[in-house]
Amino acid sequence: LDMFSTDEREAVYVKEGQGAVLLCAPPPHFPGYRGARLLTDLSFRWMLNEFPEFIPLDKRRFVSQATGNLYISTVRASDSGNYSCFVSSPSIAKSVFSKFIPLVPIAE
């Protein structure tokens, strides 16, 4: 599991009440195998503003374990903040996290 890019992440501006997707874009990694089955062996979570403030998942927020992307169905003013994708590989006991992505809700 490599490190994330050190490039700054662009802010995401979303009107309150609309949906948003924050892209994880996980770093390169080598998949593992169990028998003949290929495993990605990665786990994705998102942090808000600082470690270890992980975002609780609920009916509005979902993290894809395939892509790592964070989906917010209805953005609220309280969702404002800096988000970071946290990727873990349990098989090698390593975790990395992305640069912060500002989410800026825009009031109607």
Secondary structure, DSSP 8 states (H G I E B T S, - for coil): ------S----EEEETTS-EEE---------EEETTEEE---EEEEEESSTT-B----SSEEE-TTT--EEESS--GGG-EEEEEEEEETTTTEEEE---EEEEEE--
